[in-house]
Amino acid sequence: MKEPFEIVFDDDYLIVVNKIAKVLIQASKKEAKHTLTSLLQQRVGSKVFPCHRLDRETTGLVVYARSPEIQRKITDQFRSREIKKKYIAFVKGNLKKRKGVWEGKIIDREGKIFAEKSKYAKTFYRVLKDFPNWSILELSPVTGRTNQLRIQLAKIDHPILGEDKYAFRRDFKVKFKRLGLHAFYLNFIHPISKQKINLELNLPKDMQEFLNSF
């Protein structure tokens, strides 16, 4: 199986990879064989520990720790909102306001099933470019709720192109073959060296080709 990632940062404590679409970070009950975590462990020859998650369909930056201690330090940074994250999203329609913030309580579909409480979520956004019937947004989530960006965009009737969990495929005039979401930017403090780590990616090939077709 082709490796579904590219290593973009690697030292004695951390590995950051650029994940492709269609791969799980960790195994679900149904699929336990090829995950991003298991394939990365095969590549580096030792155990690695994911510090956060991206959806199967979302591409972009994922941070791994080489030990549980470092994993705790990074997840603490995520929890205390010290890590800056940015995403590019291809979304349905055109927003009236060029930039702003979405905040309020949200809950994902699985949370409703298990009667969990809705949680506060906050995301800054800005419109990068408009096209007929769709737009490119830059999203900067402050909180890290499950499916946060997908839920917030669906709530304002601008779901991410390719969305099939919080919107109906038939409602999209413009079609993208997967969820049009890419985690392109991370900024955090290295837990050991205390240096600022700043990582930025280009669009993945499928999103760039889609954009070039307009």
Beta strands, then each sheet from edge to edge (+ up, - down):
strand 1: 5-10
strand 2: 14-19
strand 3: 49-50
strand 4: 59-65
strand 5: 84-92
strand 6: 99-106
strand 7: 119-131
strand 8: 134-141
strand 9: 181-189
strand 10: 196-200
sheet 1: 1+ 2- 4+ 3-
sheet 2: 1+ 2- 4+ 9+ 5- 8+ 7- 6+
sheet 3: 1+ 2- 4+ 9+ 10-
end
